[in-house]
Amino acid sequence: MDPLWRDLHKIKAPTLLLWGRDDRTITLEGAQLMLKQIRDVQLHVFGRCGHWVQLERQPEFDALVTGFLGEQS
């Protein structure tokens, strides 16, 4: 994952991060790193949720993504 972390500061677009608090693949510390380095970022953390937020919390995921995309237009 090193190349990803190294280039985070280059992201200029509004960014939405949706994270499962119990993600064991990329832990919440990874989300915190992104939050600190991406300039225009929103982070939403789901409790009792792992790596697959879009499956584990589909209704909330859909609502957040739809709202975020609507704000960008």
FENKA-V203835 format. One record per backbone hydrogen bond with DSSP energy under -1.0 kcal/mol. NH is the residue of the N-H (numbers start at 1). CO is the residue of the C=O. If there is no record, write none. Layout:
# FENKA-V203835
nh->NH co->CO
nh->NH co->CO
This chain:
# FENKA-V203835
nh->5 co->1
nh->6 co->2
nh->7 co->3
nh->10 co->7
nh->11 co->8
nh->15 co->40
nh->17 co->42
nh->19 co->44
nh->21 co->46
nh->22 co->49
nh->23 co->20
nh->30 co->27
nh->31 co->27
nh->32 co->28
nh->33 co->29
nh->34 co->30
nh->35 co->31
nh->36 co->32
nh->37 co->33
nh->38 co->34
nh->42 co->15
nh->44 co->17
nh->46 co->19
nh->53 co->51
nh->55 co->52
nh->56 co->52
nh->57 co->53
nh->61 co->57
nh->62 co->58
nh->63 co->59
nh->64 co->60
nh->65 co->61
nh->66 co->62
nh->67 co->63
nh->68 co->64
nh->69 co->65
nh->70 co->66
nh->71 co->67
nh->72 co->68
